[in-house]
Amino acid sequence: MRRSDEHVDGAGLSFREVEILRRVSRGDSNKVIAYDLELSVSTVATHLSQASRKLGLGPKVLVHAALVLGRLADRLDM
């Protein structure tokens, strides 16, 4: 099994989905994430879509939540 296919939490998110959500929470664009992780922009979008589906959130809500959580983590120095 590829590391990106492993589930890392109770929601069934893959390692790669969590990694991309963390990057979104820092405010990185799909294009920047794709470049840094050596993926296509469409692959990043697919991972976000899959995470959105698994969490039962719309894509815009998912991105907004990730950004809010990222700001909260910064304030709590996590």
BELSUL-V401868 format. One record per residue. RES is the residue in three letters. SS is DSSP state (a for helix, b for strand, c for the rest). PHI is phi in whole degrees, 0 to 359 (NA if undefined). NEAR is the number of other ideal C-beta (glycine too) atoms within 12 Angstrom. Layout:
# BELSUL-V401868
res=RES ss=SS phi=PHI near=NEAR
res=RES ss=SS phi=PHI near=NEAR
This chain:
# BELSUL-V401868
res=MET ss=c phi=NA near=8
res=ARG ss=c phi=290 near=8
res=ARG ss=a phi=303 near=13
res=SER ss=a phi=292 near=21
res=ASP ss=a phi=268 near=15
res=GLU ss=c phi=290 near=16
res=HIS ss=b phi=270 near=19
res=VAL ss=c phi=243 near=20
res=ASP ss=c phi=206 near=15
res=GLY ss=c phi=294 near=9
res=ALA ss=c phi=279 near=19
res=GLY ss=c phi=81 near=18
res=LEU ss=c phi=287 near=29
res=SER ss=b phi=281 near=25
res=PHE ss=a phi=306 near=22
res=ARG ss=a phi=294 near=29
res=GLU ss=a phi=298 near=37
res=VAL ss=a phi=295 near=28
res=GLU ss=a phi=301 near=27
res=ILE ss=a phi=291 near=37
res=LEU ss=a phi=298 near=38
res=ARG ss=a phi=298 near=27
res=ARG ss=a phi=293 near=30
res=VAL ss=a phi=298 near=33
res=SER ss=a phi=296 near=27
res=ARG ss=c phi=274 near=21
res=GLY ss=c phi=95 near=19
res=ASP ss=c phi=289 near=24
res=SER ss=c phi=281 near=19
res=ASN ss=a phi=303 near=26
res=LYS ss=a phi=295 near=17
res=VAL ss=a phi=294 near=17
res=ILE ss=a phi=300 near=32
res=ALA ss=a phi=300 near=23
res=TYR ss=a phi=298 near=16
res=ASP ss=a phi=295 near=18
res=LEU ss=a phi=264 near=23
res=GLU ss=c phi=57 near=11
res=LEU ss=c phi=238 near=23
res=SER ss=c phi=278 near=15
res=VAL ss=a phi=299 near=20
res=SER ss=a phi=293 near=14
res=THR ss=a phi=292 near=22
res=VAL ss=a phi=300 near=31
res=ALA ss=a phi=298 near=24
res=THR ss=a phi=296 near=22
res=HIS ss=a phi=299 near=35
res=LEU ss=a phi=295 near=41
res=SER ss=a phi=296 near=23
res=GLN ss=a phi=295 near=27
res=ALA ss=a phi=297 near=38
res=SER ss=a phi=300 near=27
res=ARG ss=a phi=296 near=18
res=LYS ss=a phi=297 near=22
res=LEU ss=a phi=271 near=24
res=GLY ss=c phi=71 near=13
res=LEU ss=c phi=241 near=21
res=GLY ss=c phi=291 near=15
res=PRO ss=a phi=302 near=23
res=LYS ss=a phi=291 near=14
res=VAL ss=a phi=295 near=16
res=LEU ss=a phi=300 near=30
res=VAL ss=a phi=296 near=30
res=HIS ss=a phi=299 near=19
res=ALA ss=a phi=298 near=23
res=ALA ss=a phi=297 near=33
res=LEU ss=a phi=294 near=23
res=VAL ss=a phi=297 near=17
res=LEU ss=a phi=296 near=21
res=GLY ss=a phi=296 near=22
res=ARG ss=a phi=294 near=17
res=LEU ss=a phi=297 near=14
res=ALA ss=a phi=299 near=16
res=ASP ss=a phi=298 near=14
res=ARG ss=a phi=292 near=10
res=LEU ss=c phi=272 near=9
res=ASP ss=c phi=57 near=6
res=MET ss=c phi=271 near=12
